[in-house]
Amino acid sequence: MGHKQMCERFLTLPFGIVLLVFLGDNTHENSHSLQSTITMTISSELGDEYMLDRIEYFPLFPRFTADKEVNHEWCRNQYLTGDLSRKASDEVFCCISQLRGSVLLN
């Protein structure tokens, strides 16, 4: 899946389990193909009882901790407050993700 970052923990919300997929600057990724890969992997590795209710894609990078781990609390809070959706549709944040992706590749 390249350098895309995914929150490794699922969000358990009153309406089900949501997986947040951070695409970084790789917005041309085929979401249908990616979704198929994700659901097949979960089914084969964990079983169908862990199947997701929803997968949300964001053309952003997640925040990381000082230990270079995905900051799951930040991901959760940004999602629940609607900030991830807002940032994903904001041209400035999308440009920042493209810039960050360029830096990461070098």
MARTOR-136683 format. One record per residue: x, y, z of N, C-alpha, C, O in turn; residue number from 1. Coordinates in steps of 0.02 Angstrom, whole numbers. Atoms other than C-alpha are relative to their C-alpha. Layout:
N
neast->X, nnorth->Y, nup->Z, caeast->X, canorth->Y, caup->Z, ceast->X, cnorth->Y, cup->Z, oeast->X, onorth->Y, oup->Z, num->NUM
...
This chain:
106
neast->40, nnorth->-59, nup->0, caeast->0, canorth->0, caup->0, ceast->43, cnorth->63, cup->0, oeast->16, onorth->116, oup->15, num->1
neast->-41, nnorth->-60, nup->5, caeast->147, canorth->119, caup->-21, ceast->11, cnorth->32, cup->67, oeast->13, onorth->-1, oup->119, num->2
neast->-14, nnorth->-37, nup->-62, caeast->179, canorth->254, caup->107, ceast->-63, cnorth->26, cup->33, oeast->-59, onorth->68, oup->77, num->3
neast->62, nnorth->-21, nup->-32, caeast->-4, canorth->278, caup->150, ceast->1, cnorth->-23, cup->72, oeast->26, onorth->-76, oup->89, num->4
neast->3, nnorth->16, nup->-71, caeast->-34, canorth->280, caup->335, ceast->-72, cnorth->-14, cup->19, oeast->-118, onorth->21, oup->-2, num->5
neast->67, nnorth->15, nup->-25, caeast->-182, canorth->198, caup->420, ceast->2, cnorth->-2, cup->76, oeast->50, onorth->-27, oup->106, num->6
neast->6, nnorth->10, nup->-72, caeast->-237, canorth->212, caup->598, ceast->-9, cnorth->-75, cup->11, oeast->-51, onorth->-106, oup->-21, num->7
neast->0, nnorth->72, nup->-9, caeast->-206, canorth->37, caup->661, ceast->-56, cnorth->-24, cup->46, oeast->-71, onorth->-83, oup->49, num->8
neast->56, nnorth->18, nup->-43, caeast->-348, canorth->41, caup->786, ceast->-65, cnorth->21, cup->-34, oeast->-68, onorth->72, oup->-68, num->9
neast->65, nnorth->-17, nup->28, caeast->-528, canorth->39, caup->732, ceast->-36, cnorth->45, cup->50, oeast->-30, onorth->37, oup->110, num->10
neast->42, nnorth->-42, nup->-43, caeast->-644, canorth->172, caup->798, ceast->-65, cnorth->-37, cup->11, oeast->-99, onorth->-55, oup->-37, num->11
neast->64, nnorth->31, nup->-15, caeast->-791, canorth->93, caup->886, ceast->-47, cnorth->57, cup->21, oeast->-39, onorth->87, oup->74, num->12
neast->48, nnorth->-54, nup->-12, caeast->-934, canorth->216, caup->878, ceast->-69, cnorth->-29, cup->9, oeast->-80, onorth->-88, oup->-7, num->13
neast->68, nnorth->26, nup->-10, caeast->-1118, canorth->200, caup->921, ceast->-30, cnorth->-29, cup->-64, oeast->-74, onorth->-73, oup->-60, num->14
neast->28, nnorth->25, nup->62, caeast->-1153, canorth->168, caup->737, ceast->45, cnorth->-51, cup->-33, oeast->33, onorth->-68, oup->-91, num->15
neast->-40, nnorth->54, nup->28, caeast->-1017, canorth->39, caup->709, ceast->74, cnorth->13, cup->2, oeast->99, onorth->57, oup->37, num->16
neast->-73, nnorth->-4, nup->3, caeast->-834, canorth->15, caup->670, ceast->21, cnorth->36, cup->-64, oeast->0, onorth->17, oup->-119, num->17
neast->-23, nnorth->-41, nup->57, caeast->-749, canorth->144, caup->558, ceast->76, cnorth->-4, cup->-3, oeast->110, onorth->6, oup->48, num->18
neast->-72, nnorth->-1, nup->11, caeast->-574, canorth->126, caup->486, ceast->17, cnorth->64, cup->-37, oeast->-11, onorth->79, oup->-90, num->19
neast->-23, nnorth->-61, nup->33, caeast->-487, canorth->290, caup->444, ceast->61, cnorth->-17, cup->-40, oeast->110, onorth->-43, oup->-14, num->20
neast->-56, nnorth->13, nup->45, caeast->-372, canorth->276, caup->294, ceast->28, cnorth->68, cup->-22, oeast->-7, onorth->107, oup->-54, num->21
neast->-34, nnorth->-62, nup->19, caeast->-248, canorth->418, caup->271, ceast->40, cnorth->-14, cup->-63, oeast->88, onorth->-53, oup->-63, num->22
neast->-32, nnorth->11, nup->64, caeast->-196, canorth->424, caup->89, ceast->61, cnorth->43, cup->-11, oeast->99, onorth->33, oup->-59, num->23
neast->-56, nnorth->-46, nup->10, caeast->-68, canorth->562, caup->112, ceast->-11, cnorth->38, cup->-64, oeast->-65, onorth->64, oup->-76, num->24
neast->5, nnorth->-35, nup->64, caeast->-33, canorth->639, caup->-56, ceast->-18, cnorth->-47, cup->-57, oeast->-18, onorth->-26, oup->-115, num->25
neast->15, nnorth->50, nup->51, caeast->-80, canorth->479, caup->-148, ceast->-76, cnorth->-3, cup->-13, oeast->-108, onorth->-55, oup->-2, num->26
neast->73, nnorth->-4, nup->8, caeast->-257, canorth->535, caup->-192, ceast->-25, cnorth->-35, cup->-62, oeast->-85, onorth->-43, oup->-71, num->27
neast->22, nnorth->35, nup->60, caeast->-258, canorth->444, caup->-358, ceast->-10, cnorth->-75, cup->11, oeast->-28, onorth->-111, oup->-35, num->28
neast->11, nnorth->70, nup->-18, caeast->-269, canorth->277, caup->-267, ceast->-72, cnorth->-20, cup->-16, oeast->-119, onorth->17, oup->-2, num->29
neast->67, nnorth->26, nup->16, caeast->-416, canorth->173, caup->-328, ceast->-32, cnorth->-24, cup->65, oeast->-14, onorth->-75, oup->93, num->30
neast->30, nnorth->16, nup->-65, caeast->-526, canorth->172, caup->-173, ceast->-38, cnorth->-66, cup->-1, oeast->-41, onorth->-100, oup->51, num->31
neast->36, nnorth->64, nup->3, caeast->-629, canorth->23, caup->-234, ceast->49, cnorth->-58, cup->8, oeast->36, onorth->-105, oup->44, num->32
neast->-51, nnorth->52, nup->-6, caeast->-472, canorth->-83, caup->-255, ceast->29, cnorth->-2, cup->70, oeast->39, onorth->-56, oup->98, num->33
neast->-27, nnorth->-4, nup->-67, caeast->-404, canorth->-23, caup->-89, ceast->-50, cnorth->-28, cup->51, oeast->-31, onorth->-64, oup->97, num->34
neast->51, nnorth->26, nup->-45, caeast->-568, canorth->-60, caup->-2, ceast->-5, cnorth->-76, cup->-4, oeast->-13, onorth->-109, oup->47, num->35
neast->1, nnorth->73, nup->8, caeast->-569, canorth->-236, caup->-74, ceast->58, cnorth->-33, cup->36, oeast->50, onorth->-84, oup->69, num->36
neast->-60, nnorth->26, nup->-33, caeast->-392, canorth->-265, caup->-12, ceast->-8, cnorth->2, cup->76, oeast->8, onorth->-46, oup->110, num->37
neast->9, nnorth->-7, nup->-73, caeast->-435, canorth->-201, caup->162, ceast->-50, cnorth->-51, cup->26, oeast->-36, onorth->-85, oup->75, num->38
neast->51, nnorth->46, nup->-24, caeast->-594, canorth->-305, caup->180, ceast->23, cnorth->-73, cup->-6, oeast->8, onorth->-114, oup->38, num->39
neast->-26, nnorth->69, nup->7, caeast->-510, canorth->-463, caup->113, ceast->52, cnorth->-15, cup->54, oeast->53, onorth->-70, oup->82, num->40
neast->-51, nnorth->10, nup->-51, caeast->-364, canorth->-440, caup->233, ceast->-31, cnorth->-8, cup->69, oeast->-12, onorth->-53, oup->106, num->41
neast->34, nnorth->5, nup->-65, caeast->-477, canorth->-412, caup->384, ceast->-35, cnorth->-67, cup->5, oeast->-31, onorth->-101, oup->57, num->42
neast->36, nnorth->63, nup->0, caeast->-583, canorth->-562, caup->337, ceast->47, cnorth->-59, cup->9, oeast->33, onorth->-104, oup->49, num->43
neast->-45, nnorth->57, nup->-4, caeast->-435, canorth->-679, caup->314, ceast->43, cnorth->0, cup->63, oeast->58, onorth->-54, oup->90, num->44
neast->-44, nnorth->-4, nup->-58, caeast->-329, canorth->-616, caup->460, ceast->-38, cnorth->-2, cup->66, oeast->-15, onorth->-31, oup->115, num->45
neast->36, nnorth->-7, nup->-63, caeast->-462, canorth->-580, caup->592, ceast->-67, cnorth->-38, cup->0, oeast->-90, onorth->-59, oup->53, num->46
neast->65, nnorth->32, nup->5, caeast->-624, canorth->-658, caup->530, ceast->-55, cnorth->49, cup->-15, oeast->-48, onorth->109, oup->-2, num->47
neast->55, nnorth->-44, nup->21, caeast->-788, canorth->-590, caup->468, ceast->-34, cnorth->37, cup->58, oeast->-66, onorth->88, oup->47, num->48
neast->32, nnorth->-35, nup->-57, caeast->-846, canorth->-544, caup->644, ceast->33, cnorth->67, cup->14, oeast->5, onorth->108, oup->51, num->49
neast->-33, nnorth->-65, nup->-8, caeast->-721, canorth->-399, caup->636, ceast->-8, cnorth->44, cup->-61, oeast->28, onorth->94, oup->-68, num->50
neast->9, nnorth->-40, nup->61, caeast->-784, canorth->-333, caup->470, ceast->-24, cnorth->70, cup->17, oeast->-62, onorth->81, oup->65, num->51
neast->14, nnorth->-71, nup->-12, caeast->-798, canorth->-145, caup->460, ceast->-70, cnorth->19, cup->-21, oeast->-99, onorth->-10, oup->-66, num->52
neast->64, nnorth->-29, nup->22, caeast->-958, canorth->-46, caup->451, ceast->12, cnorth->54, cup->-52, oeast->-30, onorth->66, oup->-95, num->53
neast->-14, nnorth->-54, nup->47, caeast->-873, canorth->94, caup->357, ceast->75, cnorth->12, cup->-4, oeast->112, onorth->2, oup->45, num->54
neast->-69, nnorth->-21, nup->10, caeast->-706, canorth->147, caup->284, ceast->-2, cnorth->71, cup->-25, oeast->-36, onorth->87, oup->-74, num->55
neast->-3, nnorth->-70, nup->19, caeast->-668, canorth->332, caup->273, ceast->71, cnorth->15, cup->-26, oeast->120, onorth->-3, oup->6, num->56
neast->-64, nnorth->-17, nup->32, caeast->-529, canorth->396, caup->158, ceast->12, cnorth->75, cup->6, oeast->-33, onorth->116, oup->-4, num->57
neast->-18, nnorth->-70, nup->-6, caeast->-436, canorth->559, caup->186, ceast->66, cnorth->13, cup->-37, oeast->114, onorth->-23, oup->-27, num->58
neast->-61, nnorth->-17, nup->37, caeast->-307, canorth->641, caup->70, ceast->48, cnorth->40, cup->44, oeast->74, onorth->93, oup->23, num->59
neast->-41, nnorth->-34, nup->-50, caeast->-206, canorth->689, caup->223, ceast->48, cnorth->-50, cup->31, oeast->44, onorth->-110, oup->18, num->60
neast->-43, nnorth->43, nup->-40, caeast->-69, canorth->621, caup->334, ceast->-25, cnorth->4, cup->72, oeast->-48, onorth->56, oup->94, num->61
neast->19, nnorth->-4, nup->-71, caeast->-108, canorth->573, caup->514, ceast->55, cnorth->35, cup->40, oeast->110, onorth->46, oup->15, num->62
neast->-51, nnorth->-28, nup->-45, caeast->-18, canorth->654, caup->659, ceast->37, cnorth->-59, cup->32, oeast->7, onorth->-111, oup->45, num->63
neast->-40, nnorth->52, nup->-31, caeast->123, canorth->553, caup->735, ceast->23, cnorth->22, cup->69, oeast->29, onorth->82, oup->84, num->64
neast->-27, nnorth->-14, nup->-67, caeast->187, canorth->540, caup->914, ceast->76, cnorth->10, cup->-6, oeast->104, onorth->2, oup->-60, num->65
neast->-73, nnorth->-8, nup->-1, caeast->367, canorth->575, caup->965, ceast->35, cnorth->-66, cup->-16, oeast->92, onorth->-66, oup->-40, num->66
neast->-28, nnorth->66, nup->15, caeast->396, canorth->387, caup->946, ceast->-13, cnorth->-22, cup->-72, oeast->1, onorth->-79, oup->-90, num->67
neast->14, nnorth->12, nup->71, caeast->343, canorth->399, caup->763, ceast->-55, cnorth->-52, cup->-10, oeast->-56, onorth->-88, oup->-60, num->68
neast->59, nnorth->42, nup->6, caeast->183, canorth->301, caup->795, ceast->-59, cnorth->45, cup->-17, oeast->-59, onorth->105, oup->-1, num->69
neast->60, nnorth->-38, nup->15, caeast->14, canorth->356, caup->730, ceast->-33, cnorth->20, cup->66, oeast->-41, onorth->-21, oup->111, num->70
neast->33, nnorth->-25, nup->-60, caeast->-70, canorth->465, caup->861, ceast->-75, cnorth->-15, cup->-6, oeast->-113, onorth->23, oup->-36, num->71
neast->69, nnorth->23, nup->6, caeast->-234, canorth->370, caup->877, ceast->-50, cnorth->47, cup->32, oeast->-105, onorth->55, oup->7, num->72
neast->45, nnorth->-47, nup->-34, caeast->-310, canorth->494, caup->998, ceast->-14, cnorth->60, cup->-45, oeast->-71, onorth->83, oup->-50, num->73
neast->9, nnorth->-56, nup->46, caeast->-281, canorth->636, caup->873, ceast->-46, cnorth->-21, cup->-57, oeast->-92, onorth->16, oup->-75, num->74
neast->42, nnorth->24, nup->55, caeast->-358, canorth->532, caup->733, ceast->-73, cnorth->-4, cup->22, oeast->-118, onorth->19, oup->-13, num->75
neast->68, nnorth->7, nup->-27, caeast->-510, canorth->492, caup->840, ceast->-34, cnorth->68, cup->9, oeast->-90, onorth->78, oup->-13, num->76
neast->29, nnorth->-66, nup->-14, caeast->-538, canorth->671, caup->897, ceast->-13, cnorth->39, cup->-64, oeast->-66, onorth->71, oup->-70, num->77
neast->8, nnorth->-36, nup->63, caeast->-513, canorth->745, caup->724, ceast->-60, cnorth->-28, cup->-39, oeast->-97, onorth->10, oup->-70, num->78
neast->56, nnorth->31, nup->35, caeast->-638, canorth->621, caup->652, ceast->-67, cnorth->16, cup->33, oeast->-114, onorth->36, oup->0, num->79
neast->63, nnorth->-10, nup->-36, caeast->-770, canorth->640, caup->787, ceast->-24, cnorth->72, cup->-1, oeast->-84, onorth->86, oup->1, num->80
neast->19, nnorth->-71, nup->2, caeast->-766, canorth->830, caup->779, ceast->-15, cnorth->24, cup->-71, oeast->-38, onorth->80, oup->-81, num->81
neast->11, nnorth->-20, nup->69, caeast->-778, canorth->831, caup->589, ceast->58, cnorth->37, cup->-31, oeast->55, onorth->58, oup->-89, num->82
neast->-57, nnorth->-37, nup->26, caeast->-609, canorth->914, caup->571, ceast->35, cnorth->-36, cup->-58, oeast->60, onorth->-4, oup->-103, num->83
neast->-31, nnorth->36, nup->56, caeast->-541, canorth->775, caup->459, ceast->-37, cnorth->13, cup->-65, oeast->-6, onorth->25, oup->-117, num->84
neast->40, nnorth->-13, nup->60, caeast->-683, canorth->799, caup->335, ceast->10, cnorth->72, cup->-24, oeast->16, onorth->85, oup->-84, num->85
neast->-10, nnorth->-70, nup->18, caeast->-660, canorth->987, caup->340, ceast->68, cnorth->10, cup->-31, oeast->74, onorth->43, oup->-83, num->86
neast->-67, nnorth->-7, nup->26, caeast->-473, canorth->976, caup->314, ceast->8, cnorth->-34, cup->-68, oeast->44, onorth->-9, oup->-111, num->87
neast->-5, nnorth->37, nup->63, caeast->-493, canorth->848, caup->173, ceast->-30, cnorth->40, cup->-58, oeast->-11, onorth->29, oup->-116, num->88
neast->30, nnorth->-39, nup->54, caeast->-599, canorth->972, caup->76, ceast->30, cnorth->71, cup->-5, oeast->7, onorth->111, oup->-46, num->89
neast->-33, nnorth->-65, nup->-1, caeast->-487, canorth->1122, caup->113, ceast->63, cnorth->-2, cup->-43, oeast->108, onorth->-43, oup->-31, num->90
neast->-56, nnorth->0, nup->47, caeast->-364, canorth->1163, caup->-27, ceast->67, cnorth->9, cup->34, oeast->117, onorth->-20, oup->14, num->91
neast->-62, nnorth->-13, nup->-35, caeast->-233, canorth->1226, caup->95, ceast->27, cnorth->-65, cup->31, oeast->86, onorth->-81, oup->25, num->92
neast->-22, nnorth->62, nup->-31, caeast->-228, canorth->1062, caup->192, ceast->20, cnorth->-53, cup->-52, oeast->67, onorth->-91, oup->-40, num->93
neast->-19, nnorth->47, nup->53, caeast->-223, canorth->961, caup->31, ceast->68, cnorth->18, cup->-29, oeast->108, onorth->-26, oup->-45, num->94
neast->-66, nnorth->-22, nup->24, caeast->-75, canorth->1065, caup->-30, ceast->55, cnorth->-18, cup->51, oeast->110, onorth->-38, oup->31, num->95
neast->-48, nnorth->19, nup->-52, caeast->13, canorth->1036, caup->136, ceast->15, cnorth->-74, cup->-3, oeast->72, onorth->-95, oup->5, num->96
neast->-11, nnorth->72, nup->6, caeast->-12, canorth->849, caup->115, ceast->43, cnorth->-17, cup->-61, oeast->86, onorth->-60, oup->-57, num->97
neast->-42, nnorth->11, nup->59, caeast->61, canorth->856, caup->-60, ceast->72, cnorth->19, cup->15, oeast->118, onorth->-17, oup->-5, num->98
neast->-67, nnorth->-22, nup->-18, caeast->211, canorth->952, caup->6, ceast->33, cnorth->-51, cup->47, oeast->91, onorth->-69, oup->38, num->99
neast->-25, nnorth->50, nup->-47, caeast->233, canorth->830, caup->150, ceast->18, cnorth->-64, cup->-36, oeast->70, onorth->-95, oup->-22, num->100
neast->-15, nnorth->60, nup->39, caeast->224, canorth->685, caup->28, ceast->63, cnorth->7, cup->-41, oeast->101, onorth->-41, oup->-47, num->101
neast->-60, nnorth->-13, nup->39, caeast->358, canorth->763, caup->-81, ceast->62, cnorth->-4, cup->45, oeast->114, onorth->-32, oup->24, num->102
neast->-57, nnorth->2, nup->-47, caeast->472, canorth->784, caup->70, ceast->14, cnorth->-71, cup->23, oeast->72, onorth->-91, oup->28, num->103
neast->-9, nnorth->69, nup->-23, caeast->442, canorth->606, caup->129, ceast->33, cnorth->-45, cup->-53, oeast->68, onorth->-92, oup->-36, num->104
neast->-28, nnorth->41, nup->53, caeast->490, canorth->535, caup->-40, ceast->74, cnorth->14, cup->-11, oeast->109, onorth->-27, oup->-41, num->105
neast->-70, nnorth->-18, nup->10, caeast->658, canorth->623, caup->-39, ceast->43, cnorth->-16, cup->60, oeast->103, onorth->-3, oup->59, num->106
